[in-house]
Amino acid sequence: MTPENQRVVITGMGWVTPLGTSIDDAWNKLLDAQSAIAPVTRFDASTCATNFAAEVEDFSLHDHLGDRADAHAHAGLGTQFALAATKAAWTMARLDTAPPNLKRTGIYLGAGEGVLDYPPYMAANIAGWDSETRKLDPVAWITKAYEGMKPIAEVEQEPQLASTHIAAELGTMGPTLNCMTACAASTQAIGEAFEIIRRGDADIMIAGGCHSMIHPLGMTGFMRLTAMSTRRDEPQTASRPFDLSRDGFVMGEGAGIIILESLASAKARGANILAEVAGFGSTADAYRITDIHPDGKGGAGAMSAALAQAGIDPKATDDTGRPLVHYISAHGTGTQENDKTESNGVRSVFGNLAPQVPFSSIKSMMGHLIQAAGAVELITCIQAIQTGIIPPTANLHDLDPACGLDHVPNEPRDENHRGGVEVCLSNSFGFGGQNDTLCLRKYKD
């Protein structure tokens, strides 16, 4: 078997989400259409147009790493989420009891910037502003900023620090990379890690993403873009992908990590295989930095490329007339433009079969985990393959005709009477026009 034809499988997974850190517990909450969205507690958001988010509550890295957490005491919140998710995935893959060749084990994350050290910045802005001249006094600004600067906190804001902490914790010495392509980042990271294994440059890759933007700067930026829901009186139902009344996304936070492994490596050590990565597609809209192309051609291109690599014809059916793709995990943010544009992309790829392909968004319950979203949503695809059950789109009561596909409203769907779920697509479309899609397949020897 030549390196470029190596099959790549998933042998472990872990997540830290607003609905919990246990795979089974958070999955069951998704199937129950439970919402993690509530008023923000991380800072005083009472005067904000959007004063709610989906926070990870009661998180302590010590609960996941024990005394080893002390070695990461200065890590940013997103990095801590990633460490916890990695520990769970590493353990599920049974790599804790039989460590692999660490020189052939790498990391690829779509990790966002660390949580900004916000108070010193604000103090410097206030101290540096001369109200009489209505100008910034740079000397006063720098003096105050320097007084409040914490060197370690500054370093931990760098997005590559998450992979640095993971490498230090596990001792991995293989290819180590990070990408920042906004909401598409962790899907892109997993796709490119898949290609690293396919071409023979590593046996195992720790892949996924982490992010937390639940801080004043992170949230107000999206508020100014009018991209976030403003349903202050009903936060639990504020995220409404594909619904006619949707008015924007809801911020979330967390991490999702999977263990990718060459099939040869997984077989050699008798690993339990959860699913197979069958294809990856990546495109750019080449349109506008703040808008996606209205006909969805970028997303359609990513889906088509992933299906082509997997050898799946999206317009073909099985002997029963069922489409060959059994579930699409939608990017499904709940903004007016994204949802109808993504639906248009699905129509262009699947043609007349599009209305028959279940297509739901868990952001309706977890919020938008930004750079961690794709990895967490891919784990729901693994769960759908493992259980035969498709998670719902919550809060979908008045379907927008411009979306108009099978968005699995409000209730999960058991597909086991139709043979289960064997093929899934997971879409992630990033701010600025980056589009990535992964195709998962049920593993068959």
VEXKE-11787 format. One record per residue (C-alpha): residue in three letters; chain; x, y, z. Coordinates in steps of 0.1 Angstrom, whole numbers, padded with zeros to 4 digits. Example, Ala and Ser with C-alpha at 12.3 -4.5 7.8 and 13.67 -1.06 7.14 Angstrom:
BEGIN
REC   aa  ch   east  north     up
REC  ALA   A   0123  -0045   0078
REC  SER   A   0137  -0011   0071
***
This chain:
BEGIN
REC   aa  ch   east  north     up
REC  MET   A   0000   0000   0000
REC  THR   A   0015   0033  -0010
REC  PRO   A   0016   0061   0016
REC  GLU   A  -0008   0084  -0003
REC  ASN   A  -0034   0057  -0003
REC  GLN   A  -0033   0049   0035
REC  ARG   A  -0067   0047   0051
REC  VAL   A  -0071   0070   0081
REC  VAL   A  -0094   0061   0111
REC  ILE   A  -0105   0077   0143
REC  THR   A  -0096   0058   0175
REC  GLY   A  -0103   0084   0202
REC  MET   A  -0123   0115   0209
REC  GLY   A  -0128   0140   0237
REC  TRP   A  -0146   0173   0241
REC  VAL   A  -0153   0201   0265
REC  THR   A  -0186   0218   0257
REC  PRO   A  -0212   0240   0273
REC  LEU   A  -0233   0209   0277
REC  GLY   A  -0206   0190   0296
REC  THR   A  -0173   0171   0291
REC  SER   A  -0185   0135   0291
REC  ILE   A  -0192   0123   0255
REC  ASP   A  -0223   0103   0266
REC  ASP   A  -0237   0130   0289
REC  ALA   A  -0234   0159   0264
REC  TRP   A  -0246   0136   0236
REC  ASN   A  -0278   0127   0256
REC  LYS   A  -0284   0164   0263
REC  LEU   A  -0282   0171   0226
REC  LEU   A  -0307   0144   0218
REC  ASP   A  -0330   0159   0245
REC  ALA   A  -0326   0193   0228
REC  GLN   A  -0313   0208   0260
REC  SER   A  -0299   0243   0258
REC  ALA   A  -0267   0255   0274
REC  ILE   A  -0274   0292   0266
REC  ALA   A  -0278   0315   0296
REC  PRO   A  -0269   0350   0308
REC  VAL   A  -0231   0357   0307
REC  THR   A  -0213   0352   0341
REC  ARG   A  -0177   0357   0328
REC  PHE   A  -0180   0395   0329
REC  ASP   A  -0207   0421   0334
REC  ALA   A  -0226   0420   0301
REC  SER   A  -0258   0437   0315
REC  THR   A  -0255   0467   0292
REC  CYS   A  -0246   0447   0261
REC  ALA   A  -0271   0441   0232
REC  THR   A  -0263   0404   0236
REC  ASN   A  -0259   0396   0273
REC  PHE   A  -0260   0358   0270
REC  ALA   A  -0238   0330   0257
REC  ALA   A  -0231   0292   0261
REC  GLU   A  -0204   0290   0288
REC  VAL   A  -0185   0260   0300
REC  GLU   A  -0195   0259   0337
REC  ASP   A  -0176   0245   0367
REC  PHE   A  -0145   0236   0347
REC  SER   A  -0113   0227   0365
REC  LEU   A  -0083   0212   0347
REC  HIS   A  -0075   0193   0379
REC  ASP   A  -0106   0172   0374
REC  HIS   A  -0091   0160   0341
REC  LEU   A  -0053   0160   0347
REC  GLY   A  -0050   0157   0384
REC  ASP   A  -0018   0170   0398
REC  ARG   A  -0004   0174   0362
REC  ALA   A  -0027   0204   0359
REC  ASP   A  -0002   0224   0380
REC  ALA   A   0023   0222   0351
REC  HIS   A  -0002   0242   0330
REC  ALA   A  -0012   0267   0357
REC  HIS   A  -0007   0297   0334
REC  ALA   A  -0024   0282   0304
REC  GLY   A  -0053   0302   0289
REC  LEU   A  -0088   0289   0292
REC  GLY   A  -0090   0276   0256
REC  THR   A  -0057   0257   0261
REC  GLN   A  -0071   0242   0293
REC  PHE   A  -0101   0230   0274
REC  ALA   A  -0079   0215   0248
REC  LEU   A  -0057   0197   0274
REC  ALA   A  -0088   0182   0290
REC  ALA   A  -0103   0170   0257
REC  THR   A  -0069   0156   0246
REC  LYS   A  -0066   0136   0278
REC  ALA   A  -0100   0121   0272
REC  ALA   A  -0093   0113   0235
REC  TRP   A  -0058   0099   0243
REC  THR   A  -0073   0076   0270
REC  MET   A  -0102   0065   0248
REC  ALA   A  -0076   0055   0221
REC  ARG   A  -0058   0035   0248
REC  LEU   A  -0026   0054   0241
REC  ASP   A  -0021   0061   0278
REC  THR   A  -0014   0024   0285
REC  ALA   A   0007   0018   0254
REC  PRO   A   0023   0050   0242
REC  PRO   A   0030   0051   0204
REC  ASN   A   0062   0062   0186
REC  LEU   A   0061   0098   0197
REC  LYS   A   0084   0109   0168
REC  ARG   A   0056   0097   0145
REC  THR   A   0028   0113   0165
REC  GLY   A   0019   0149   0157
REC  ILE   A  -0006   0177   0165
REC  TYR   A  -0027   0199   0143
REC  LEU   A  -0051   0223   0159
REC  GLY   A  -0074   0251   0149
REC  ALA   A  -0068   0269   0182
REC  GLY   A  -0080   0305   0186
REC  GLU   A  -0062   0333   0204
REC  GLY   A  -0060   0330   0242
REC  VAL   A  -0084   0350   0265
REC  LEU   A  -0072   0386   0263
REC  ASP   A  -0058   0402   0295
REC  TYR   A  -0086   0427   0292
REC  PRO   A  -0085   0449   0324
REC  PRO   A  -0049   0463   0318
REC  TYR   A  -0058   0472   0282
REC  MET   A  -0089   0491   0294
REC  ALA   A  -0069   0508   0322
REC  ALA   A  -0043   0519   0297
REC  ASN   A  -0069   0533   0273
REC  ILE   A  -0085   0553   0301
REC  ALA   A  -0052   0566   0314
REC  GLY   A  -0039   0575   0280
REC  TRP   A  -0069   0595   0269
REC  ASP   A  -0066   0633   0272
REC  SER   A  -0101   0646   0273
REC  GLU   A  -0091   0682   0269
REC  THR   A  -0072   0677   0236
REC  ARG   A  -0093   0646   0227
REC  LYS   A  -0062   0628   0217
REC  LEU   A  -0043   0598   0230
REC  ASP   A  -0012   0605   0250
REC  PRO   A   0011   0576   0239
REC  VAL   A   0035   0580   0268
REC  ALA   A   0007   0578   0294
REC  TRP   A  -0008   0549   0276
REC  ILE   A   0024   0529   0274
REC  THR   A   0033   0537   0311
REC  LYS   A   0000   0524   0323
REC  ALA   A   0000   0494   0300
REC  TYR   A   0035   0484   0311
REC  GLU   A   0024   0486   0348
REC  GLY   A  -0004   0461   0342
REC  MET   A   0013   0438   0317
REC  LYS   A   0017   0402   0328
REC  PRO   A   0044   0386   0305
REC  ILE   A   0031   0350   0309
REC  ALA   A  -0005   0361   0302
REC  GLU   A   0008   0379   0271
REC  VAL   A   0026   0348   0258
REC  GLU   A  -0005   0326   0265
REC  GLN   A  -0026   0347   0242
REC  GLU   A  -0007   0332   0212
REC  PRO   A  -0028   0306   0195
REC  GLN   A   0000   0281   0190
REC  LEU   A   0004   0277   0228
REC  ALA   A  -0024   0251   0230
REC  SER   A  -0004   0227   0208
REC  THR   A   0027   0236   0228
REC  HIS   A   0011   0226   0261
REC  ILE   A  -0003   0193   0246
REC  ALA   A   0031   0184   0231
REC  ALA   A   0048   0191   0265
REC  GLU   A   0022   0170   0283
REC  LEU   A   0024   0140   0260
REC  GLY   A   0059   0143   0247
REC  THR   A   0049   0142   0210
REC  MET   A   0076   0152   0185
REC  GLY   A   0059   0147   0151
REC  PRO   A   0045   0174   0129
REC  THR   A   0029   0202   0150
REC  LEU   A   0008   0229   0134
REC  ASN   A  -0020   0254   0141
REC  CYS   A  -0043   0272   0118
REC  MET   A  -0066   0302   0124
REC  THR   A  -0093   0302   0097
REC  ALA   A  -0120   0314   0120
REC  CYS   A  -0151   0291   0123
REC  ALA   A  -0136   0266   0098
REC  ALA   A  -0103   0262   0117
REC  SER   A  -0107   0229   0136
REC  THR   A  -0123   0212   0106
REC  GLN   A  -0094   0224   0085
REC  ALA   A  -0070   0211   0111
REC  ILE   A  -0085   0177   0111
REC  GLY   A  -0086   0176   0073
REC  GLU   A  -0050   0186   0070
REC  ALA   A  -0040   0161   0097
REC  PHE   A  -0058   0134   0078
REC  GLU   A  -0037   0143   0047
REC  ILE   A  -0005   0142   0068
REC  ILE   A  -0012   0106   0077
REC  ARG   A  -0024   0097   0042
REC  ARG   A   0009   0108   0027
REC  GLY   A   0029   0089   0053
REC  ASP   A   0044   0117   0074
REC  ALA   A   0029   0105   0107
REC  ASP   A   0012   0075   0121
REC  ILE   A  -0010   0093   0147
REC  MET   A  -0023   0129   0148
REC  ILE   A  -0040   0147   0176
REC  ALA   A  -0064   0170   0158
REC  GLY   A  -0092   0194   0166
REC  GLY   A  -0095   0229   0181
REC  CYS   A  -0103   0251   0211
REC  HIS   A  -0115   0286   0217
REC  SER   A  -0131   0310   0241
REC  MET   A  -0143   0344   0230
REC  ILE   A  -0167   0350   0259
REC  HIS   A  -0150   0382   0270
REC  PRO   A  -0158   0419   0263
REC  LEU   A  -0137   0423   0232
REC  GLY   A  -0147   0390   0217
REC  MET   A  -0184   0395   0220
REC  THR   A  -0186   0433   0212
REC  GLY   A  -0168   0427   0180
REC  PHE   A  -0196   0404   0167
REC  MET   A  -0223   0427   0182
REC  ARG   A  -0210   0456   0161
REC  LEU   A  -0212   0433   0131
REC  THR   A  -0249   0426   0141
REC  ALA   A  -0241   0389   0137
REC  MET   A  -0253   0379   0172
REC  SER   A  -0288   0373   0185
REC  THR   A  -0302   0400   0207
REC  ARG   A  -0330   0379   0223
REC  ARG   A  -0322   0390   0258
REC  ASP   A  -0355   0379   0272
REC  GLU   A  -0353   0344   0259
REC  PRO   A  -0317   0333   0257
REC  GLN   A  -0323   0295   0258
REC  THR   A  -0342   0297   0225
REC  ALA   A  -0322   0325   0210
REC  SER   A  -0302   0303   0186
REC  ARG   A  -0327   0293   0158
REC  PRO   A  -0309   0279   0128
REC  PHE   A  -0330   0277   0097
REC  ASP   A  -0360   0293   0114
REC  LEU   A  -0378   0322   0098
REC  SER   A  -0373   0342   0130
REC  ARG   A  -0336   0337   0134
REC  ASP   A  -0316   0368   0142
REC  GLY   A  -0280   0358   0147
REC  PHE   A  -0257   0333   0164
REC  VAL   A  -0250   0328   0201
REC  MET   A  -0214   0326   0214
REC  GLY   A  -0201   0294   0228
REC  GLU   A  -0167   0280   0239
REC  GLY   A  -0150   0247   0243
REC  ALA   A  -0127   0222   0227
REC  GLY   A  -0130   0191   0205
REC  ILE   A  -0101   0167   0199
REC  ILE   A  -0099   0134   0180
REC  ILE   A  -0071   0109   0175
REC  LEU   A  -0065   0102   0139
REC  GLU   A  -0045   0071   0130
REC  SER   A  -0034   0052   0100
REC  LEU   A  -0054   0020   0097
REC  ALA   A  -0021   0000   0097
REC  SER   A  -0011   0016   0131
REC  ALA   A  -0046   0011   0146
REC  LYS   A  -0047  -0026   0135
REC  ALA   A  -0012  -0032   0147
REC  ARG   A  -0021  -0022   0183
REC  GLY   A  -0056  -0036   0182
REC  ALA   A  -0073  -0002   0186
REC  ASN   A  -0110   0002   0187
REC  ILE   A  -0120   0021   0155
REC  LEU   A  -0148   0046   0159
REC  ALA   A  -0151   0057   0122
REC  GLU   A  -0131   0063   0091
REC  VAL   A  -0122   0097   0075
REC  ALA   A  -0131   0091   0039
REC  GLY   A  -0126   0126   0024
REC  PHE   A  -0118   0163   0029
REC  GLY   A  -0126   0193   0009
REC  SER   A  -0114   0229   0013
REC  THR   A  -0122   0260  -0008
REC  ALA   A  -0123   0298  -0005
REC  ASP   A  -0152   0320  -0016
REC  ALA   A  -0130   0347  -0030
REC  TYR   A  -0159   0371  -0024
REC  ARG   A  -0159   0394   0006
REC  ILE   A  -0142   0394   0040
REC  THR   A  -0174   0398   0059
REC  ASP   A  -0199   0379   0036
REC  ILE   A  -0202   0344   0021
REC  HIS   A  -0211   0341  -0015
REC  PRO   A  -0249   0341  -0018
REC  ASP   A  -0252   0311  -0040
REC  GLY   A  -0232   0289  -0016
REC  LYS   A  -0206   0279  -0043
REC  GLY   A  -0177   0279  -0018
REC  GLY   A  -0195   0255   0006
REC  ALA   A  -0207   0234  -0023
REC  GLY   A  -0172   0231  -0036
REC  ALA   A  -0159   0219  -0002
REC  MET   A  -0187   0193   0000
REC  SER   A  -0182   0181  -0035
REC  ALA   A  -0144   0177  -0030
REC  ALA   A  -0149   0157   0002
REC  LEU   A  -0174   0134  -0015
REC  ALA   A  -0152   0130  -0046
REC  GLN   A  -0122   0120  -0024
REC  ALA   A  -0145   0095  -0006
REC  GLY   A  -0157   0081  -0039
REC  ILE   A  -0194   0090  -0032
REC  ASP   A  -0218   0102  -0058
REC  PRO   A  -0241   0127  -0040
REC  LYS   A  -0268   0122  -0066
REC  ALA   A  -0269   0084  -0064
REC  THR   A  -0290   0062  -0041
REC  ASP   A  -0288   0027  -0027
REC  ASP   A  -0311  -0001  -0036
REC  THR   A  -0338   0012  -0014
REC  GLY   A  -0337   0047  -0029
REC  ARG   A  -0319   0062   0001
REC  PRO   A  -0292   0089  -0005
REC  LEU   A  -0257   0076   0000
REC  VAL   A  -0251   0104   0026
REC  HIS   A  -0271   0098   0057
REC  TYR   A  -0265   0130   0077
REC  ILE   A  -0250   0164   0072
REC  SER   A  -0238   0183   0103
REC  ALA   A  -0246   0219   0092
REC  HIS   A  -0224   0249   0100
REC  GLY   A  -0259   0263   0107
REC  THR   A  -0251   0294   0127
REC  GLY   A  -0285   0310   0129
REC  THR   A  -0276   0341   0109
REC  GLN   A  -0299   0350   0080
REC  GLU   A  -0272   0347   0053
REC  ASN   A  -0254   0316   0065
REC  ASP   A  -0284   0293   0068
REC  LYS   A  -0300   0300   0034
REC  THR   A  -0266   0301   0017
REC  GLU   A  -0255   0267   0032
REC  SER   A  -0289   0253   0022
REC  ASN   A  -0284   0265  -0014
REC  GLY   A  -0250   0248  -0014
REC  VAL   A  -0265   0215  -0003
REC  ARG   A  -0291   0218  -0030
REC  SER   A  -0265   0224  -0057
REC  VAL   A  -0245   0193  -0045
REC  PHE   A  -0273   0168  -0040
REC  GLY   A  -0298   0181  -0066
REC  ASN   A  -0332   0165  -0063
REC  LEU   A  -0320   0143  -0034
REC  ALA   A  -0312   0173  -0011
REC  PRO   A  -0346   0173   0007
REC  GLN   A  -0340   0137   0016
REC  VAL   A  -0307   0142   0034
REC  PRO   A  -0310   0150   0071
REC  PHE   A  -0292   0183   0078
REC  SER   A  -0292   0197   0114
REC  SER   A  -0273   0222   0135
REC  ILE   A  -0263   0216   0172
REC  LYS   A  -0253   0252   0175
REC  SER   A  -0290   0257   0184
REC  MET   A  -0281   0241   0218
REC  MET   A  -0244   0246   0223
REC  GLY   A  -0239   0279   0207
REC  HIS   A  -0211   0286   0183
REC  LEU   A  -0178   0274   0196
REC  ILE   A  -0159   0294   0169
REC  GLN   A  -0126   0277   0162
REC  ALA   A  -0136   0246   0182
REC  ALA   A  -0170   0243   0165
REC  GLY   A  -0160   0220   0136
REC  ALA   A  -0142   0194   0158
REC  VAL   A  -0171   0192   0183
REC  GLU   A  -0196   0189   0155
REC  LEU   A  -0175   0162   0139
REC  ILE   A  -0177   0142   0171
REC  THR   A  -0215   0144   0168
REC  CYS   A  -0211   0127   0134
REC  ILE   A  -0190   0100   0150
REC  GLN   A  -0218   0096   0176
REC  ALA   A  -0244   0094   0149
REC  ILE   A  -0225   0067   0131
REC  GLN   A  -0220   0048   0164
REC  THR   A  -0256   0051   0176
REC  GLY   A  -0276   0054   0144
REC  ILE   A  -0293   0085   0158
REC  ILE   A  -0292   0121   0143
REC  PRO   A  -0293   0151   0167
REC  PRO   A  -0319   0177   0161
REC  THR   A  -0320   0214   0153
REC  ALA   A  -0336   0229   0184
REC  ASN   A  -0359   0259   0184
REC  LEU   A  -0370   0253   0148
REC  HIS   A  -0407   0259   0146
REC  ASP   A  -0412   0281   0116
REC  LEU   A  -0390   0268   0088
REC  ASP   A  -0376   0295   0065
REC  PRO   A  -0386   0285   0029
REC  ALA   A  -0353   0298   0017
REC  CYS   A  -0337   0270   0037
REC  GLY   A  -0364   0244   0033
REC  LEU   A  -0345   0211   0037
REC  ASP   A  -0348   0183   0062
REC  HIS   A  -0334   0201   0092
REC  VAL   A  -0345   0175   0118
REC  PRO   A  -0366   0200   0139
REC  ASN   A  -0366   0197   0177
REC  GLU   A  -0365   0159   0180
REC  PRO   A  -0337   0134   0173
REC  ARG   A  -0342   0109   0146
REC  ASP   A  -0335   0072   0149
REC  GLU   A  -0322   0058   0116
REC  ASN   A  -0316   0023   0128
REC  HIS   A  -0347   0010   0110
REC  ARG   A  -0331   0022   0077
REC  GLY   A  -0297   0006   0084
REC  GLY   A  -0283   0033   0107
REC  VAL   A  -0260   0061   0098
REC  GLU   A  -0230   0051   0076
REC  VAL   A  -0219   0083   0059
REC  CYS   A  -0218   0118   0073
REC  LEU   A  -0206   0152   0061
REC  SER   A  -0195   0179   0086
REC  ASN   A  -0195   0215   0073
REC  SER   A  -0175   0245   0087
REC  PHE   A  -0176   0278   0069
REC  GLY   A  -0153   0305   0083
REC  PHE   A  -0156   0342   0085
REC  GLY   A  -0138   0356   0054
REC  GLY   A  -0148   0328   0031
REC  GLN   A  -0129   0297   0042
REC  ASN   A  -0149   0265   0036
REC  ASP   A  -0141   0230   0049
REC  THR   A  -0160   0198   0048
REC  LEU   A  -0151   0163   0062
REC  CYS   A  -0167   0131   0051
REC  LEU   A  -0169   0103   0077
REC  ARG   A  -0177   0067   0069
REC  LYS   A  -0186   0038   0092
REC  TYR   A  -0155   0017   0094
REC  LYS   A  -0156  -0016   0075
REC  ASP   A  -0125  -0038   0074
***
